[in-house]
Amino acid sequence: VQLQASGGGSVRPGGSLRLSCAVSGFESDRYNIGWFRQAPGKEREFVGGIRRSGSGGRPYNTDSAKGRFTVSRDNAKNTVYLQVSSLSPEDTAVYYCAANTRPSGTPGYNFYEYPSWGRGTQVTVSS
C-alpha cells in the first residue's frame, strides 16, 4: 500500500492548485482517501476526502473546508485529486493523502483514523 502526493509548489494569493495522490499496491476506490495538511508548529488538519466506491464514492468535508477544497477520483489512473481555490498564505503547509477502510457514515476526519500515509507535498502561498 503506497500513496504519493504531488503537485505542490509556490502560488500567489488568490490562486488555485490541484494536488494529486497516486495510489499503488491496491485499487484506490476500495479505500476512503483523505487529504490533510500540516503547517509548522500546528497539528495535522483534515481538509477533505472521498469515500470508497463501496460506500458510494462521495466526497466528505468539514464545514470550514467546503467550497474551497474539492476532492475527486480518477479510477482509471488510480489517482485522487485535491483542488484548492482562493489560496491564502494561511494555506501554506505540507499536504498529505492517507487511506482507510472506515464505513461510509464515519469515513474519518482525524489523522489517527488513517493507518496508511504517503509523503507530503509542500504548498507555499506568498506574494
ZAMARGU-4260 file (C-alpha; in steps of 0.2 Angstrom, whole numbers, plus 5000, padded with zeros to 4 digits):
<rodrens>
0) 5000/5000/5000 | 5008/5016/4994 | 5002/5034/4992 | 5012/5048/4985 | 5006/5066/4985
5) 5012/5078/4972 | 5008/5094/4963 | 5013/5107/4977 | 5023/5122/4973 | 5023/5141/4976
10) 5007/5150/4972 | 5001/5168/4974 | 4987/5173/4985 | 4970/5170/4976 | 4977/5157/4965
15) 4972/5138/4964 | 4981/5122/4964 | 4977/5104/4960 | 4986/5091/4970 | 4987/5073/4965
20) 4988/5057/4976 | 4995/5042/4966 | 4990/5026/4974 | 4999/5009/4971 | 4998/4992/4978
25) 4979/4992/4979 | 4964/4999/4970 | 4961/5016/4977 | 4942/5015/4975 | 4942/5002/4988
30) 4948/5014/5001 | 4942/5031/5008 | 4956/5043/5004 | 4958/5059/5015 | 4968/5074/5012
35) 4977/5083/5027 | 4989/5097/5029 | 5001/5102/5042 | 5009/5119/5044 | 5025/5122/5055
40) 5020/5121/5074 | 5002/5115/5070 | 4993/5099/5071 | 4989/5089/5055 | 4972/5095/5049
45) 4959/5087/5038 | 4954/5096/5023 | 4944/5084/5013 | 4941/5066/5007 | 4932/5054/4996
50) 4923/5038/5001 | 4927/5021/4994 | 4916/5016/4980 | 4908/5003/4991 | 4902/5017/5002
55) 4895/5027/4987 | 4911/5036/4982 | 4905/5053/4988 | 4917/5067/4994 | 4916/5072/5013
60) 4922/5089/5020 | 4921/5098/5036 | 4910/5114/5035 | 4925/5125/5036 | 4933/5117/5021
65) 4918/5116/5010 | 4918/5127/4994 | 4937/5129/4993 | 4943/5111/4995 | 4936/5098/4982
70) 4941/5080/4981 | 4939/5069/4966 | 4945/5052/4960 | 4950/5045/4943 | 4949/5026/4945
75) 4957/5023/4928 | 4973/5032/4934 | 4971/5026/4952 | 4973/5044/4957 | 4964/5055/4969
80) 4964/5074/4967 | 4963/5089/4979 | 4958/5105/4971 | 4961/5120/4981 | 4955/5138/4977
85) 4956/5155/4983 | 4973/5151/4991 | 4979/5162/5005 | 4996/5162/5015 | 4987/5153/5029
90) 4985/5138/5017 | 5004/5136/5017 | 5008/5119/5023 | 5014/5101/5018 | 4999/5092/5011
95) 4997/5073/5013 | 4985/5060/5007 | 4980/5045/5018 | 4969/5029/5016 | 4957/5019/5027
100) 4943/5007/5026 | 4931/5015/5038 | 4912/5014/5034 | 4903/5027/5025 | 4895/5036/5040
105) 4912/5039/5048 | 4924/5040/5034 | 4937/5049/5045 | 4941/5067/5049 | 4956/5064/5061
110) 4973/5059/5056 | 4973/5045/5069 | 4959/5037/5059 | 4970/5034/5044 | 4983/5019/5045
115) 4991/5022/5028 | 5000/5038/5023 | 5010/5045/5009 | 5024/5058/5008 | 5018/5075/5008
120) 5020/5089/4995 | 5024/5107/5000 | 5012/5121/4996 | 5018/5139/4999 | 5007/5154/4996
125) 5015/5171/4995 | 5016/5186/4985
</rodrens>
